[in-house]
């Protein structure tokens, strides 16, 4: 999963979070940048979760069941 960020600020925040040494540093970024930082963090976590658990593959399998339910 690729993260599609909305603006330059979110790109900047993502760069800062990527370089953060620990969770305390990430929390500091969130305190400074607020909601934009929370959105970026959630997007980064979702992308990582997707990569680790191959949720895109699960979605394809679920889609087959959804289509068969409609028939």
C-alpha positions in Angstrom: 0.0 0.0 0.0 1.3 3.4 -0.9 0.5 6.4 1.2 -1.1 9.3 -0.7 -0.6 12.4 1.4 -2.6 15.5 0.7 -0.1 18.3 1.0 3.5 19.3 1.6 3.0 19.6 5.3 1.9 16.0 5.6 4.9 14.9 3.6 7.1 16.9 6.0 5.4 15.3 9.0 5.8 11.8 7.5 9.6 12.5 7.0 9.9 13.6 10.6 8.0 10.5 11.9 10.0 8.2 9.7 13.2 9.6 11.3 11.9 9.7 14.8 14.0 7.6 17.2 11.1 6.5 19.5 7.5 6.9 20.4 8.2 9.9 22.5 9.5 11.7 19.5 6.4 10.8 17.5 4.2 12.1 20.3 6.2 15.4 20.2 5.5 15.6 16.5 1.8 15.1 17.1 1.7 17.8 19.8 3.4 20.2 17.4 1.4 19.5 14.2 -1.9 18.2 15.7 -4.5 16.6 13.5 -2.3 16.5 10.4 0.2 14.5 12.3 -2.4 12.1 13.6 -3.7 11.5 10.1 -0.2 10.8 8.8 0.5 8.4 11.7 -2.7 6.5 11.1 -1.9 6.3 7.4 1.6 5.0 8.1 0.4 2.4 10.6 -2.3 1.3 8.1 0.2 0.9 5.3 2.6 -1.1 7.5 -0.3 -3.3 8.7 -1.3 -3.9 5.1 2.3 -4.8 4.1 2.7 -7.2 7.0 -0.6 -8.9 6.8 -1.3 -8.7 3.1 -4.7 -7.3 3.6 -4.9 -6.5 -0.1 -4.9 -10.2 -0.7 -7.6 -10.8 1.9 -9.7 -8.1 0.3 -9.6 -9.9 -3.1 -10.7 -13.1 -1.5 -13.6 -11.3 0.4 -14.7 -9.7 -2.8 -15.4 -13.1 -4.3 -17.7 -13.9 -1.4 -19.4 -10.6 -1.7 -20.1 -11.1 -5.4 -21.5 -14.6 -4.8 -23.9 -13.2 -2.1 -25.4 -10.8 -4.6 -26.3 -13.5 -7.1 
